[in-house]
Amino acid sequence: MIKRRRINVRMPAIGGQGAVTASHIMSTAADYEGYYAVSNPFYGAEKRMAPSESYVRIGLEPIYDRGEVVYPDVIMVFHPTVITQMKSYTLPFYSGIKDYGLIIINSHEDLLTDEDKEFLSKKKVLVLTFDATKFALEHAGTELATNMAMVGAFFGATQIVSKKAIEEGIKARFLGKFVASGGTATLDSAIERKFKKKLELIEKNIQTANSAYDFAQNWAKEMGLEPFLPKPQPVEG
């Protein structure tokens, strides 16, 4: 078992997928569970279909670093074109992945070459490829909830927070006043227009995340994955 005190997550995506929103929900959920957590985005050209990256750090001690995650424990690929068209600021997309790391790819098919697989196998990196967009369409009725499926898959596979924590992270994101940027605010508005009420939006997002959580948790058990972090110790009053 790998003894980690912190996990660093790199999230290559394309503009309009809600990776920034996902990173905020992930850090909020981790904070709810008692961990220290920070998230930050890197946009480049802030427009739809342009490459983007978000980063999340979750640990047992206070976290002071910001900026790019160069050596991730987990990489979450939000769109196949990150791999197939190299729409990524980091190439190859798995550059810097640590030994015994985890890669989660949103795709309905295997996108890795034999060379990729050989390299990752030597580093004991596990790869979970699943169709997050399909989960979003089935449970929320829109591909805009793909990021919720990715959040659920991350926590289901790493086994560090409960579904309750994810639910609280989603509620905080859509009922709170957090706005990362003008682009993120526009995306939030587009998502909300898909639903009659904000509570319906939240419920659909929670359903999507929970479904992906269950799927990834079962996969992790089949692969013999241990939780990526120990549970945080409660703070004494």
Backbone hydrogen bonds, N-H to C=O, Kabsch-Sander energy under -0.5 kcal/mol:
donor,donor_aa,acceptor,acceptor_aa,energy
4,R,2,I,-0.9
7,I,58,I,-3.0
9,V,56,V,-3.1
10,R,74,V,-2.4
11,M,54,S,-2.4
13,A,52,S,-2.8
15,G,50,A,-3.0
17,Q,14,I,-1.4
22,A,18,G,-2.4
23,S,19,A,-2.5
24,H,20,V,-1.9
25,I,21,T,-2.4
26,M,22,A,-2.6
27,S,23,S,-2.2
28,T,24,H,-2.3
29,A,25,I,-2.7
30,A,26,M,-2.2
31,D,27,S,-2.2
32,Y,28,T,-2.3
33,E,29,A,-1.6
34,G,30,A,-0.5
34,G,31,D,-1.2
35,Y,30,A,-2.5
36,Y,59,G,-2.7
38,V,57,R,-2.1
40,N,55,Y,-2.2
42,F,53,E,-3.4
46,E,44,G,-0.8
47,K,45,A,-1.8
49,M,15,G,-2.3
50,A,47,K,-1.6
52,S,13,A,-2.2
53,E,42,F,-2.6
54,S,11,M,-1.2
55,Y,40,N,-2.7
56,V,9,V,-1.9
57,R,38,V,-2.7
58,I,7,I,-2.3
59,G,36,Y,-2.8
60,L,5,R,-2.2
64,Y,62,P,-0.5
70,V,68,E,-0.8
73,D,8,N,-2.6
74,V,8,N,-2.0
75,I,102,L,-2.2
76,M,10,R,-2.5
77,V,75,I,-0.6
77,V,104,I,-3.3
78,F,12,P,-2.3
78,F,76,M,-0.7
82,V,79,H,-1.9
83,I,80,P,-1.8
84,T,80,P,-2.7
85,Q,81,T,-1.4
87,K,81,T,-2.1
88,S,86,M,-2.2
91,L,89,Y,-0.5
95,S,92,P,-2.5
97,I,94,Y,-2.1
98,K,72,P,-2.4
100,Y,123,K,-2.9
101,G,98,K,-1.3
102,L,73,D,-2.2
103,I,126,L,-2.4
104,I,75,I,-2.9
105,I,103,I,-0.5
105,I,128,L,-2.8
106,N,77,V,-2.4
107,S,105,I,-1.1
107,S,130,F,-1.6
117,K,113,T,-2.5
118,E,114,D,-2.3
119,F,115,E,-2.3
120,L,116,D,-2.7
121,S,117,K,-2.4
122,K,118,E,-1.9
123,K,119,F,-1.1
124,K,121,S,-1.4
125,V,120,L,-2.7
126,L,101,G,-2.1
128,L,103,I,-3.2
129,T,127,V,-0.7
130,F,105,I,-2.4
130,F,128,L,-0.6
132,A,130,F,-1.6
135,F,131,D,-1.7
136,A,132,A,-2.1
137,L,133,T,-2.4
138,E,134,K,-2.4
139,H,135,F,-2.2
140,A,136,A,-2.7
141,G,136,A,-1.0
141,G,137,L,-0.6
142,T,136,A,-1.0
145,A,142,T,-1.5
146,T,143,E,-1.9
148,M,145,A,-0.8
149,A,145,A,-1.5
150,M,146,T,-2.0
151,V,147,N,-2.1
152,G,148,M,-2.4
153,A,149,A,-2.4
154,F,150,M,-2.3
155,F,151,V,-2.2
156,G,152,G,-2.5
157,A,153,A,-2.4
158,T,154,F,-2.5
159,Q,155,F,-1.9
166,I,162,S,-1.6
167,E,163,K,-2.7
168,E,164,K,-2.3
169,G,165,A,-2.1
170,I,166,I,-2.5
171,K,167,E,-2.5
172,A,168,E,-2.4
173,R,169,G,-1.8
174,F,170,I,-2.1
175,L,171,K,-2.3
176,G,172,A,-1.2
185,A,181,S,-2.2
186,T,182,G,-2.1
187,L,183,G,-2.1
188,D,184,T,-2.5
189,S,185,A,-2.0
190,A,186,T,-2.0
191,I,187,L,-2.4
192,E,188,D,-2.5
193,R,189,S,-1.8
194,K,190,A,-0.5
194,K,191,I,-1.4
195,F,192,E,-1.6
201,L,197,K,-1.8
202,I,198,K,-2.5
203,E,199,L,-2.3
204,K,200,E,-2.4
205,N,201,L,-2.2
206,I,202,I,-2.5
207,Q,203,E,-2.4
208,T,204,K,-2.2
209,A,205,N,-2.5
210,N,206,I,-2.8
211,S,207,Q,-2.2
212,A,208,T,-2.0
213,Y,209,A,-2.3
214,D,210,N,-2.4
215,F,211,S,-2.0
216,A,212,A,-2.7
217,Q,213,Y,-2.6
218,N,214,D,-2.2
219,W,215,F,-1.9
220,A,216,A,-2.7
221,K,217,Q,-2.1
222,E,218,N,-2.1
223,M,219,W,-2.0
224,G,220,A,-0.6
224,G,221,K,-0.8
225,L,220,A,-2.7
228,F,158,T,-2.3
